[in-house]
Amino acid sequence: MRKTLLTAVAGAALALSGVGAHADTLDTIKQRGQVICGVNTGLPGFAAPNEKGEWTGLDVDYCRAIAAAVLGDATKAKFVPVSTKDRFTALQSGEIDVLNRNSTWTLGRDTAGMLFAGVNFYDGQGFLVKKSLGVKSATELSGASICAQQGSTGQLTISDYMRTHNLPYNIVSFDTPEEAARAYEGGRCDVNTDDASGLYAVRVKMANPDDHVVLPEIISKEPLAAAVRQGDDKWYNVVKWVHYAMLSAEEAGVTQANVDEMVKSDKPDIKRLLGTEGDFGKQLGLDNQWAYRIVKQVGNYGESFDRNLGPKTVLKIDRGLNNLWTKGGLQYAPPIR
């Protein structure tokens, strides 16, 4: 998310100046036999332990897909919860191999020693309101009090939006998103604002989730992507192409249920994806069945989205911009060839 302050980004840039010491992550992971992923401390749908203590979510599936591709076993993934403040330091220090933690890809972070491996969720700042207010659009929020995290760029985005639409408003600031959510539910403000994905997760945790609605307006661009250290090109390529393989599988109609049958396909794009033609896995430093294992053990991107975030889950998030490009969305994988 965009919550990191400029000082935190600057600190990350300074810390990440020493990335060279961790430039062989792929080889290290193969020797260790485990992928270590930095994830959210608890964001339903993206990364959160279930009632059995097992990690679930879109970002968790991504990490398991990496483990399946690199180590042959999706269970060889370790999840390390990292806070908003400490996530980039954890990446730089080598505490984690990859940051799969709903982090926004920005110019400032791109130039601060990080490489972002493709957008796995297109997000943006939104508004959560009580249905009892009868509000259908953010343009109806004149005079509203808005709960927001103190010092976040979200406050700047709100200011720009409300001024543009000539809407008077009042910000009620809190140190953390959790405090803002509790204050909103307790009636201290009319609206809660955060990334839309976070608002859906907040709503699920409320006493009566169906009493609240996320408004349709998205007022910022928050492309969420996994990150690795700059100078770690082999590892970067693997993390990036794991995501693209999940997208390619969905586009080609390759699923967990039919992947063993699809291996017999005579379609060139499916043959290249599943390793029956070419040496594309070897070009990544893997074997040629890397993508087959991803789909077999984890599923394609659409299966992961539907399982963790989709309309049949408690979050009930529509695909929207995260649909495939062939279905009006922005998710698009470069070809494997």
C-alpha positions as CSV (number, residue, x, y, z in Angstrom):
1,M,0.0,0.0,0.0
2,R,1.0,3.6,-0.3
3,K,1.1,4.2,3.4
4,T,4.9,4.4,3.7
5,L,6.0,7.9,4.3
6,L,8.7,9.7,2.4
7,T,11.1,9.2,5.3
8,A,10.5,5.4,5.2
9,V,11.1,5.3,1.5
10,A,14.3,7.2,1.9
11,G,15.4,4.8,4.6
12,A,14.6,1.9,2.4
13,A,16.7,3.4,-0.4
14,L,19.7,3.8,2.0
15,A,19.3,0.2,3.3
16,L,18.8,-1.3,-0.2
17,S,22.2,0.2,-1.4
18,G,23.7,-3.0,-0.1
19,V,21.8,-5.4,-2.4
20,G,24.8,-7.0,-3.9
21,A,25.3,-9.3,-0.9
22,H,22.0,-11.1,-1.8
23,A,22.4,-11.3,-5.6
24,D,22.2,-15.1,-5.8
25,T,18.8,-15.7,-4.2
26,L,17.7,-18.4,-6.6
27,D,20.7,-20.5,-5.9
28,T,20.4,-19.9,-2.1
29,I,16.7,-21.0,-2.2
30,K,17.6,-24.2,-4.1
31,Q,20.3,-25.0,-1.5
32,R,18.0,-24.1,1.4
33,G,15.0,-26.0,0.1
34,Q,12.5,-23.3,1.1
35,V,11.2,-19.9,-0.2
36,I,10.8,-17.2,2.5
37,C,8.0,-14.7,1.7
38,G,7.2,-11.5,3.5
39,V,3.4,-11.2,3.8
40,N,0.9,-8.9,5.5
41,T,0.4,-9.4,9.2
42,G,-3.2,-10.2,8.5
43,L,-5.2,-9.0,5.5
44,P,-8.1,-11.3,4.6
45,G,-8.1,-12.4,1.0
46,F,-4.4,-11.5,0.5
47,A,-2.5,-13.0,3.5
48,A,-4.0,-14.2,6.8
49,P,-3.9,-17.3,8.8
50,N,-7.2,-19.3,8.9
51,E,-8.8,-20.9,12.0
52,K,-6.2,-23.8,11.6
53,G,-3.3,-21.4,11.6
54,E,-2.7,-22.0,7.8
55,W,-1.8,-19.0,5.7
56,T,-4.3,-18.3,2.9
57,G,-4.8,-15.5,0.3
58,L,-3.8,-14.3,-3.1
59,D,-0.3,-13.3,-2.0
60,V,0.1,-16.6,-0.2
61,D,-0.9,-18.5,-3.3
62,Y,1.7,-16.5,-5.3
63,C,4.4,-17.5,-2.9
64,R,3.3,-21.2,-3.0
65,A,3.4,-21.0,-6.8
66,I,7.0,-19.8,-6.6
67,A,7.9,-22.7,-4.4
68,A,6.2,-25.1,-6.7
69,A,8.2,-23.7,-9.7
70,V,11.6,-23.5,-8.0
71,L,11.5,-26.4,-5.5
72,G,8.8,-28.7,-7.0
73,D,6.6,-28.4,-3.9
74,A,4.2,-25.6,-3.1
75,T,4.4,-26.5,0.6
76,K,8.1,-25.4,0.8
77,A,7.1,-21.8,1.4
78,K,7.6,-20.0,4.6
79,F,5.5,-17.0,5.5
80,V,7.0,-14.1,7.5
81,P,4.5,-11.4,8.6
82,V,6.0,-8.0,8.0
83,S,4.6,-4.6,8.9
84,T,4.1,-1.7,6.5
85,K,7.0,0.1,8.2
86,D,9.5,-2.8,8.2
87,R,8.6,-4.6,5.0
88,F,11.4,-3.1,2.8
89,T,14.0,-3.4,5.4
90,A,13.1,-7.1,5.8
91,L,13.6,-7.5,2.0
92,Q,17.0,-5.7,2.0
93,S,18.4,-7.6,5.0
94,G,17.7,-11.0,3.5
95,E,15.2,-11.9,6.1
96,I,12.8,-12.6,3.3
97,D,13.5,-13.7,-0.4
98,V,10.5,-11.9,-1.9
99,L,8.0,-9.3,-0.6
100,N,4.4,-10.6,-1.4
101,R,2.7,-8.0,0.7
102,N,0.1,-5.8,-1.1
103,S,2.8,-3.1,-1.8
104,T,2.2,-0.4,-4.4
105,W,4.6,-0.2,-7.4
106,T,5.8,3.4,-7.5
107,L,8.6,5.4,-9.1
108,G,10.1,6.2,-5.7
109,R,10.3,2.5,-4.8
110,D,11.6,1.6,-8.2
111,T,14.5,3.9,-7.7
112,A,15.1,2.9,-4.1
113,G,16.6,-0.5,-4.8
114,M,13.5,-2.6,-5.5
115,L,12.3,-4.5,-8.6
116,F,8.5,-5.1,-8.9
117,A,7.6,-8.3,-10.6
118,G,4.4,-7.5,-12.4
119,V,1.0,-6.3,-11.0
120,N,-0.9,-9.2,-9.4
121,F,-3.7,-6.9,-8.1
122,Y,-4.8,-3.5,-9.5
123,D,-6.1,-1.6,-6.6
124,G,-7.0,2.0,-5.7
125,Q,-8.2,4.2,-2.9
126,G,-11.9,3.9,-2.1
127,F,-14.6,4.8,0.4
128,L,-16.5,2.6,2.9
129,V,-19.8,3.9,4.2
130,K,-22.8,2.7,6.1
131,K,-25.7,1.7,4.0
132,S,-28.0,3.5,6.3
133,L,-26.6,6.8,5.0
134,G,-28.2,6.1,1.6
135,V,-25.0,7.2,-0.2
136,K,-24.5,5.7,-3.7
137,S,-21.5,7.7,-4.9
138,A,-18.5,9.5,-3.4
139,T,-19.9,12.7,-5.1
140,E,-22.6,12.6,-2.4
141,L,-20.2,12.9,0.5
142,S,-20.5,16.7,1.0
143,G,-19.8,17.6,4.6
144,A,-18.7,14.1,5.5
145,S,-16.2,13.3,8.3
146,I,-13.6,10.8,6.9
147,C,-11.4,8.4,9.0
148,A,-7.9,8.1,7.5
149,Q,-4.4,7.1,8.5
150,Q,-2.4,10.1,9.7
151,G,0.5,11.1,7.4
152,S,-0.6,8.8,4.6
153,T,-0.7,9.9,1.0
154,G,-4.3,8.8,1.2
155,Q,-5.1,12.1,2.9
156,L,-3.6,14.0,0.0
157,T,-5.6,12.0,-2.5
158,I,-8.8,12.7,-0.5
159,S,-8.0,16.4,-0.4
160,D,-7.5,16.5,-4.2
161,Y,-10.7,14.6,-4.9
162,M,-12.9,16.6,-2.5
163,R,-11.6,19.9,-3.7
164,T,-12.0,18.9,-7.4
165,H,-15.6,18.1,-6.7
166,N,-16.2,21.1,-4.4
167,L,-17.2,19.0,-1.5
168,P,-16.5,20.2,2.1
169,Y,-15.2,17.5,4.4
170,N,-13.4,16.8,7.7
171,I,-10.5,14.4,8.1
172,V,-10.3,12.5,11.4
173,S,-6.7,11.1,11.6
174,F,-5.4,7.9,13.3
175,D,-2.0,6.3,13.6
176,T,-2.9,3.1,11.9
177,P,-5.5,1.8,9.4
178,E,-6.9,-0.5,12.2
179,E,-7.5,2.4,14.5
180,A,-9.3,4.3,11.7
181,A,-11.5,1.3,10.9
182,R,-12.5,0.9,14.6
183,A,-13.3,4.5,14.8
184,Y,-15.4,4.4,11.7
185,E,-17.3,1.4,13.0
186,G,-17.8,3.1,16.3
187,G,-19.4,6.1,14.6
188,R,-16.7,8.7,15.0
189,C,-16.8,9.4,11.3
190,D,-19.1,8.9,8.3
191,V,-16.6,7.3,6.0
192,N,-13.5,5.1,6.1
193,T,-10.9,5.5,3.3
194,D,-8.1,3.1,2.4
195,D,-7.1,1.0,-0.6
196,A,-10.3,-0.7,-1.8
197,S,-8.9,-4.2,-1.1
198,G,-8.2,-3.1,2.5
199,L,-11.8,-1.8,2.9
200,Y,-13.3,-5.1,1.8
201,A,-11.1,-6.8,4.4
202,V,-12.1,-4.3,7.0
203,R,-15.8,-4.8,6.2
204,V,-15.5,-8.6,6.7
205,K,-14.2,-8.1,10.3
206,M,-17.1,-5.8,11.3
207,A,-19.9,-7.0,13.5
208,N,-22.5,-6.6,10.7
209,P,-20.5,-6.6,7.4
210,D,-23.7,-6.3,5.2
211,D,-24.5,-2.9,6.9
212,H,-21.5,-1.4,5.0
213,V,-20.7,-0.8,1.3
214,V,-17.6,0.1,-0.7
215,L,-18.6,2.9,-3.0
216,P,-17.9,2.5,-6.8
217,E,-15.3,5.4,-7.1
218,I,-11.6,4.5,-7.1
219,I,-9.7,7.8,-6.8
220,S,-6.0,6.6,-7.1
221,K,-3.9,4.1,-8.9
222,E,-2.4,1.4,-6.5
223,P,-0.8,-1.4,-8.6
224,L,0.1,-4.0,-6.1
225,A,3.1,-6.2,-7.0
226,A,5.7,-8.6,-5.5
227,A,9.1,-7.1,-5.0
228,V,12.7,-8.4,-5.0
229,R,16.0,-6.7,-4.5
230,Q,17.7,-4.9,-7.4
231,G,20.8,-6.6,-8.8
232,D,19.1,-10.0,-8.3
233,D,18.1,-10.5,-11.9
234,K,17.8,-14.3,-12.0
235,W,15.5,-14.3,-9.1
236,Y,13.5,-11.4,-10.4
237,N,12.9,-13.2,-13.7
238,V,11.6,-16.3,-11.8
239,V,9.2,-14.3,-9.6
240,K,7.9,-12.3,-12.5
241,W,7.3,-15.3,-14.8
242,V,5.6,-17.3,-12.1
243,H,2.9,-14.6,-12.1
244,Y,2.8,-14.5,-15.9
245,A,2.5,-18.3,-16.0
246,M,-0.6,-18.2,-13.8
247,L,-2.1,-15.6,-16.1
248,S,-1.1,-17.5,-19.3
249,A,-2.7,-20.7,-17.9
250,E,-6.0,-18.9,-17.2
251,E,-6.0,-17.4,-20.7
252,A,-5.3,-20.8,-22.2
253,G,-8.0,-22.5,-20.1
254,V,-5.5,-24.6,-18.2
255,T,-6.7,-25.4,-14.7
256,Q,-5.9,-27.6,-11.7
257,A,-8.6,-30.0,-12.8
258,N,-7.5,-30.4,-16.5
259,V,-3.7,-29.7,-16.5
260,D,-2.8,-33.4,-16.8
261,E,-5.0,-33.6,-19.9
262,M,-3.7,-30.3,-21.2
263,V,-0.2,-31.7,-21.2
264,K,-1.3,-33.7,-24.3
265,S,-2.4,-30.6,-26.1
266,D,-1.0,-29.9,-29.6
267,K,-1.5,-26.1,-29.2
268,P,1.9,-24.4,-29.4
269,D,1.2,-21.9,-26.6
270,I,0.1,-24.6,-24.2
271,K,3.0,-26.9,-25.1
272,R,5.5,-24.1,-24.3
273,L,3.7,-23.2,-21.1
274,L,3.6,-26.8,-19.8
275,G,7.1,-27.7,-20.9
276,T,6.4,-30.2,-23.7
277,E,8.1,-28.0,-26.2
278,G,11.2,-25.8,-25.9
279,D,13.5,-25.1,-23.0
280,F,11.9,-22.1,-21.5
281,G,12.1,-23.4,-17.9
282,K,15.9,-23.9,-18.3
283,Q,16.2,-20.3,-19.5
284,L,14.9,-19.3,-16.0
285,G,17.2,-21.6,-14.2
286,L,14.4,-24.1,-13.6
287,D,13.3,-27.3,-15.3
288,N,10.7,-27.3,-18.1
289,Q,7.8,-28.5,-15.9
290,W,8.0,-25.4,-13.7
291,A,4.6,-24.0,-14.9
292,Y,2.9,-27.4,-14.9
293,R,3.6,-27.7,-11.2
294,I,2.3,-24.2,-10.5
295,V,-1.1,-25.0,-12.1
296,K,-1.2,-28.5,-10.7
297,Q,-0.4,-27.5,-7.1
298,V,-1.8,-24.0,-6.9
299,G,-4.0,-23.2,-9.9
300,N,-4.1,-20.4,-12.5
301,Y,-4.6,-16.8,-11.6
302,G,-8.4,-16.8,-11.9
303,E,-8.7,-19.9,-9.7
304,S,-6.6,-18.1,-7.0
305,F,-8.6,-14.9,-7.3
306,D,-11.9,-16.7,-7.1
307,R,-10.8,-18.8,-4.1
308,N,-9.5,-15.9,-2.1
309,L,-11.3,-12.7,-3.2
310,G,-14.1,-13.5,-5.6
311,P,-17.9,-13.2,-5.4
312,K,-18.3,-16.5,-3.6
313,T,-16.0,-15.5,-0.8
314,V,-16.8,-13.3,2.2
315,L,-15.0,-10.4,0.5
316,K,-17.2,-10.6,-2.7
317,I,-14.7,-8.6,-4.8
318,D,-15.5,-8.5,-8.6
319,R,-12.6,-9.1,-11.0
320,G,-12.9,-5.7,-12.6
321,L,-9.5,-4.4,-13.6
322,N,-8.0,-7.7,-12.5
323,N,-9.8,-9.6,-15.2
324,L,-7.8,-10.9,-18.2
325,W,-7.3,-8.4,-21.0
326,T,-9.5,-10.6,-23.2
327,K,-12.4,-9.9,-20.8
328,G,-12.0,-6.2,-20.4
329,G,-9.4,-6.2,-17.6
330,L,-5.7,-5.2,-17.3
331,Q,-4.2,-8.6,-16.5
332,Y,-1.9,-9.4,-19.5
333,A,1.0,-11.8,-19.7
334,P,3.8,-11.5,-22.2
335,P,4.1,-14.6,-24.4
336,I,6.2,-17.6,-23.5
337,R,8.3,-18.1,-26.6
